[in-house]
Amino acid sequence: MDKEMVNKEIADNEPFHYQMHQKPVRTQRIDHLYQVVGASKVGMCMERGRIITEVYQNNRDLTPIQLRAAALKEILNKMSIYILPGSLLAGNQASRPNYAPLFPEYAVDFLEEEFIHGKPYYPDKRPADKIEYKRSDVPELEQIIHFWKGNTHKDRLYANLPPEAISAQDDVGAVNIVNFMHGGCGHLTPPWPWLFAHGLKEIIGICEEKLSALELWTVEGMEKRRFYQAAKTVCEALIAYAHRYHKLAKEMAEKEENPVRRAELEELSRICKKVPENPAQTFHEALQFMTFVQFGIQIEDNAQGISPGRFDQVMISYYRKDLEEGRLTRDLAVELVENFFVLLSTVERMRSWEDTAYFRGKPIFQNLTTGGIDPATGKDATNELSYLIMDCIANTRTLQPSHYVRWHKNTPEEFKLKIAETIRLGTGFPAVANDDLYIPAMMNRGYSRKDASDYCIVGCAEPGVAGLRGGRTGAAWFCLAKILEVTLYNGRDPRSGVTLHPNSNGKDLATFTSFEELWEAFQDQMRYYAQIHVIMDNFTDRLWEEYMEEPLTSIMGCTLTVLERGKSIKRGGAKYDFTGNETIGTANTGNSLYAVKKLVFDDKKLTGEQLKHALLTNFKDMTTSPTGPQIQQLCLHVPKYGNDVEEVDWMVSRVLESVCEELPKYKNTRYGRGPIGGIFQASTTTVSSNTPFGLLTGALPDGREGNVPLSDGQSPMRGTDTKGPTAAVQSVSKCKNIILSEGSLYNLKLLPQDLRD
């Protein structure tokens, strides 16, 4: 058989990803950058931890926000900087690509347990998500830990949270906020058009004007003074950070023998001297401006969701102007954007082993949003850059930035096909956001139509508006499946033995006399744990406000409103402010409730006692009649969500709606302090948290055995949607998405061979 026939046979039977047949098209520059970054393993960078510790040791007289500003200034001034070989853009987060800076002000307990004592693993010996580090750094790391121990954000949280909230996380495992004990909240997009048009020098000038007009004999004047001083400090620091690259690029150019590369470095040096201090006037300048701000916030915030936003809308005027004036070609624009993608892919976050279970891989969520509608006209906003970005995704295939495309009824057919081709590569990008669902959901919570129409994705699936959204998306994880499990045992967690809240009717699965009793008990438990979730989030936010304000994040994230109000996002500086959760195990919960209704109360195939025993023994007891495996089969054969079965789909929708209606009853810490909203709202984002929550959750009436992953997002439970993708989509669409204003996540996965031409 000749080579061509062999290749054809492989292609016809290819079980692997389609992307293996569609090789990326990269220039030599981008391919080299890709290889350089890919060759650098994930590691620990000591620099930030060292510098911030020195600042906190030597500046105990400063207020918290001034101290944060002083620390960022020192970090940006002293940290290592480099320009990657051949790169047309400058900026880095740590001393090497893929190295994660230390943020000891948030937490050091896991650093001591893992890096010093190897519990449960030394980070470079982990089964997954390894972090390399030098053993020679351990003595200095111990000194850093010693300084911060007892004085971190996590320490303050544990000292302030009520015992039942800590137990709900650490014992029961129904809620979890560990992610926000280790870092900031992020989840925002700067107002790029305003920043590009004005530059940071103008922000500094506004701060100086505001400072000169303050009434310093008032408490309000005193607090605003602190904010404007801190905002001015961090803007000056980011400008100085850019100027360091200006000098570095100039020095590199002077030593460069290749005239083409020398000219590139000279141009990069010029741009770094100009932005972000001054307005950007070209595509290259705007992209470099964006790069500096992205890295600056990451270095301050240690969070997910620092997002480029509606990139094609923000950059299109620069692209068209540069093409018209001959400064840019499409090929050069592709190379610049791909260069940008590779730089953002170097961002890493230091996570504890526990936290990695909730964030497998590299979900930093620097979300870049493409497409959608023009908020002024309501018409389709697809443009040349929309298509260019799809090509860049196909060529780079980096894990960051992550990508969303906004889809609506008038999205051009040509662009829809381009999106489909890109998704078909199997990288998971772009994800698709439905304008016809997101915009009404946001308006339902108080967004104006114009603002809602300008949304971008600022986290896993959470919508926000550039320069206007504060608060916190991605609040406490909220596991409905675990909450249902404790409901079945009168509030008792069978794994830990802890009872935080007995059922209001005092009954369990063996003694419920009707489905309505079970439903009311579940609702009672859901309300109890929802309140615990709110307590955890508001304590977190209050302590952030008091100790961990982020002046650069505030002044870049919500520029105009925080400048006008003279206060950070944490104190109510944003136009819109919401706290949003992640709801876990929705399909398992609805399926399980429906199974109990059918098997125990409607068809009476089992008693509640029989089902309870089967669950407690993980369907393994062979001595009962019916046996545990037989009971499991009965549970598995009850209709499941994802097959367009009205009754069970309604049950899942009812479960989700109850959470969406409960959370907005609670206010966050910014309520009544300026922003629109100030309430809690729900999402169905899960990242990979359905796996660790599954390990904490026993067998459920849907037939799922204990200690295995739960369902993710609004997706059907794996293997239970047997009627095909159309039926699954029909089921998911029955959820009342207008009240899921923090984001709806449905993962539809198809085998590559299902997508053949």
C-alpha positions, -999 to +999 in steps of 0.1 A: +000+000+000+015+034-010+020+063+014-010+083+001-034+053+006-020+048+041-026+084+050-061+082+035-069+051+056-057+068+087-077+099+080-109+078+074-104+061+107-089+089+128-100+086+164-081+116+175-088+153+173-094+169+140-067+195+148-041+168+143-049+169+105-052+207+104-017+219+111-014+255+125+000+281+101+026+301+120+053+325+109+088+316+119+086+343+146+054+330+162+065+294+159+097+302+177+079+322+204+055+292+208+084+268+212+103+291+237+072+295+259+062+258+256+097+248+267+094+266+300+077+245+326+054+259+353+074+271+382+076+293+413+090+328+410+103+342+443+106+378+432+072+392+440+070+374+473+104+388+483+097+424+473+062+427+489+075+412+521+102+439+523+077+466+516+053+454+543+082+451+568+094+486+561+061+506+557+040+497+587+028+533+589+009+533+556-029+526+553-038+494+536-045+509+501-014+530+503+006+500+513-008+480+484+001+508+460+036+511+474+041+474+471+030+473+435+053+502+427+083+484+442+074+451+425+071+467+390+103+486+396+124+457+408+111+425+392+129+409+363+118+420+329+127+404+295+116+405+259+111+371+243+132+363+213+117+379+182+087+393+201+071+425+188+055+431+222+069+435+257+056+425+291+060+397+316+044+386+349+073+367+365+110+361+360+104+333+334+074+324+311+049+302+329+064+310+363+038+320+390+046+349+413+041+345+451+012+363+467+020+356+504-004+384+516-033+361+506-022+327+521+010+309+531-003+278+548-002+258+516+033+271+508+045+257+541+026+224+538+035+216+502+068+234+494+084+229+528+069+196+541+057+179+509+021+174+522+004+158+503+031+162+476+060+184+469+047+206+441+072+192+416+061+157+425+024+162+421+004+138+399-008+168+379-003+205+376+033+203+388+053+234+399+090+233+397+111+252+422+147+254+435+153+237+468+179+265+474+150+289+476+134+271+505+153+290+533+141+324+519+106+310+514+105+299+550+114+335+560+086+349+539+062+324+554+073+333+589+066+370+583+031+365+569+019+336+590-011+347+610-014+379+590-028+368+556-061+373+541-069+336+547-059+339+583-082+368+588-111+350+571-107+319+594-106+342+624-137+361+614-160+335+598-186+318+620-178+282+628-208+268+608-195+285+577-160+270+581-176+236+588-198+239+557-167+241+536-141+220+555-163+193+569-195+190+548-182+203+515-214+219+504-198+253+497-162+263+491-144+297+488-108+285+489-100+301+456-107+336+470-087+329+500-056+326+478-061+356+454-081+385+443-114+385+424-105+398+390-133+391+365-133+425+347-124+442+315-109+477+313-126+504+292-100+502+265-113+529+241-112+555+269-078+543+281-063+543+246-077+577+239-065+594+271-035+575+286-024+571+322-009+606+323-044+620+321-056+598+349-027+611+371-038+646+362-074+639+372-062+624+405-042+656+412-072+678+404-094+657+427-069+658+455-066+696+453-104+699+457-110+676+487-124+687+520-099+670+542-117+678+575-144+652+565-141+615+568-151+612+531-124+636+521-098+616+541-108+583+524-108+598+490-074+613+495-060+578+502-076+564+471-065+592+447-029+590+461-028+553+457-043+555+422-017+581+412+011+559+426+001+528+407-004+547+374+030+562+378+044+527+386+029+512+354+043+540+333+077+534+349+073+496+343+068+504+306+098+527+305+120+499+318+110+480+286+118+511+266+153+511+279+157+473+276+145+473+240+168+502+232+198+484+247+189+452+229+187+472+196+221+486+201+236+452+204+215+436+176+234+427+144+204+418+123+191+451+108+155+439+106+154+428+142+172+460+152+145+481+136+118+460+153+134+466+187+138+503+181+101+505+172+092+485+203+114+508+224+096+539+210+062+524+217+070+514+253+081+550+260+049+563+246+022+539+261+005+535+284+016+570+296+001+586+265-027+578+241-023+550+216-025+560+180-017+528+161-027+492+162+007+482+176+006+509+202-029+499+214-020+463+216+011+471+236-010+494+259-033+465+265-005+441+272+010+463+299-023+468+316-030+430+315+003+422+331+000+450+357-033+438+370-022+402+371+008+412+391-014+431+416-045+409+417-035+372+414-069+364+399-088+349+370-107+369+344-086+399+336-101+400+302-092+418+269-130+420+263-145+428+229-112+428+211-125+431+175-147+461+185-120+478+205-092+474+179-110+477+146-106+515+142-068+512+147-067+483+123-086+501+095-067+533+099-033+516+098-042+496+068-054+528+050-022+547+059+001+518+050+015+511+084-001+476+087-010+446+066-033+418+075-004+394+078+014+417+102-018+422+122-022+384+125+014+382+137+009+409+163-023+393+176-007+359+177+023+374+195-002+389+220-018+355+225+015+338+232+024+365+258-008+361+276-003+323+276+028+329+299+006+340+328+004+315+356-012+314+391+002+297+422-024+273+434-025+249+463-029+212+455-065+214+469-073+244+447-059+228+415-087+202+417-112+230+411-091+245+382-074+217+363-052+229+334-047+266+330-080+284+334-068+319+340-098+331+319-082+361+301-113+360+280-113+376+246-148+382+232-155+384+194-187+393+175-220+404+189-240+435+182-233+472+181-248+486+213-257+519+196-275+505+166-284+469+177-270+457+144-245+429+138-210+441+147-189+414+130-159+429+112-126+420+096-109+414+130-136+389+139-124+366+111-088+374+118-092+363+155-105+329+144-074+325+122-052+334+152-070+309+174-064+282+148-028+291+144-017+296+180-038+270+199-026+284+232-046+277+264-047+315+271-063+338+263-095+319+264-121+329+237-158+335+235-178+345+204-211+363+207-238+347+186-272+362+176-298+357+150-282+381+126-247+368+129-235+365+092-237+329+079-201+332+067-189+340+102-210+312+117-192+288+094-159+303+104-167+298+140-177+262+134-145+255+115-125+269+145-144+249+171-140+218+150-102+220+156-110+205+191-092+232+212-124+241+229-123+276+215-142+297+209-170+291+233-203+306+222-224+331+241-260+336+230-269+374+228-306+366+228-302+351+263-274+371+279-287+406+271-323+401+285-308+383+316-285+413+323-313+438+317-334+418+342-309+427+369-308+464+361-284+469+332-295+494+305-301+479+271-271+498+257-247+485+284-260+450+283-256+449+245-220+458+250-212+428+273-182+406+271-173+375+290-151+382+320-147+347+335-157+312+327-191+322+313-200+354+333-210+385+314-198+420+323-194+454+306-160+468+300-152+496+325-185+492+343-187+459+360-174+455+396-183+432+424-173+396+420-182+369+396-171+335+406-181+337+443-184+306+465-188+272+449-223+260+457-229+222+454-266+214+450-259+177+448-242+177+483-271+198+496-295+172+483-274+145+499-276+160+534-314+165+528-318+128+524-303+122+558-321+149+578-294+174+574-266+150+583-235+146+561-229+108+559-193+112+551-182+135+580-211+128+604-217+166+608-252+180+610-253+217+606-290+221+600-316+194+605-345+193+580-373+216+591-397+187+592-373+164+610-376+137+584-352+118+561-355+096+530-369+067+551-396+088+566-408+113+540-444+105+532-446+125+500-425+141+474-436+175+486-421+168+520-388+159+503-389+190+481-396+213+511-368+198+530-344+202+501-355+239+497-349+244+534-314+230+532-307+250+500-318+282+517-296+274+547-265+268+526-273+298+504-271+320+535-238+303+545-225+310+510-235+347+513-219+349+547-186+335+533-186+359+504-195+390+523-169+383+550-144+378+522-153+411+505-154+431+537-119+419+546-107+426+511-121+461+515-103+467+548-070+452+540-066+442+503-078+470+482-064+470+447-058+505+434-045+495+399-073+470+394-098+496+403-084+525+383-080+503+352-111+482+357-137+509+363-118+540+354-145+567+351-167+557+380-139+552+405-123+585+395-156+603+399-165+586+432-130+586+447-132+550+459-121+516+448-143+488+433-144+471+467-160+502+483-186+507+456-167+524+428-183+505+399-214+514+379-227+478+382-219+454+410-230+419+416-217+388+434-222+356+415-219+320+425-211+288+407-239+262+410-226+226+409-243+193+402-276+207+388-284+177+366-276+151+393-299+170+417-328+172+394-324+137+382-322+124+417-353+143+429-372+129+399-360+094+406-372+095+442-405+109+430-410+081+405-396+051+423-407+058+459-439+080+456-454+076+421-447+040+411-438+027+446-411+003+432-390+010+463-395+023+498-376+052+510-359+030+535-347+006+508-333+034+487-316+051+517-298+019+526-287+014+490-273+049+489-255+045+522-239+012+510-231+027+475-254+002+458-230-026+469-251-046+494-260-080+479-280-092+509-310-070+504-340-077+482-338-061+458-300-060+460-280-028+458-270-033+422-307-040+413-317-007+430-290+011+411-304-002+379-338+010+388-324+044+395-304+045+363-334+036+342-356+064+354-357+091+326-329+116+327-324+153+319-309+158+285-333+136+265-361+161+260-384+145+285-407+172+298-412+160+334-376+155+343-364+186+324-390+206+344-376+192+376-340+203+368-353+237+357-372+240+390-341+232+410-321+258+392-348+284+394-351+280+431-314+289+435-317+318+410-346+332+430-331+327+464-297+344+460-310+378+449-327+382+482-293+388+497-272+420+493-234+422+489-212+446+508-214+473+481-252+475+481-265+511+485-230+525+481-233+537+445-235+508+421-266+495+404-273+460+416-254+451+448-271+417+450-262+380+446-270+362+414-265+326+401-245+310+374-239+274+363-202+277+358-181+249+373-146+248+357-135+214+370-150+217+405-176+190+397-147+165+402-136+174+438-172+180+448-180+146+435-153+131+457-171+146+487-206+134+476-219+099+482-243+078+461-273+096+447-308+085+437-300+091+400-279+060+401-246+078+403-222+060+427-204+079+454-171+097+451-171+102+413-175+135+394-208+153+393-224+169+363-209+202+350-227+234+343-262+230+329-250+200+310-267+166+314-248+140+335-222+122+314-236+092+296-272+099+305-282+120+274-288+091+250-311+108+224-285+129+207-273+165+208-306+180+196-326+165+225-299+176+249-301+212+237-339+211+239-336+200+276-310+227+284-331+254+267-360+247+291-341+263+320-353+298+328-321+315+315-334+350+320-327+347+357-293+331+352-278+365+349-243+355+361-239+331+332-252+298+317-227+271+309-235+241+287-207+219+275-216+200+243-188+176+233-188+157+200-164+131+188-142+143+159-156+116+136-190+131+141-178+163+124-164+149+092-172+167+060 
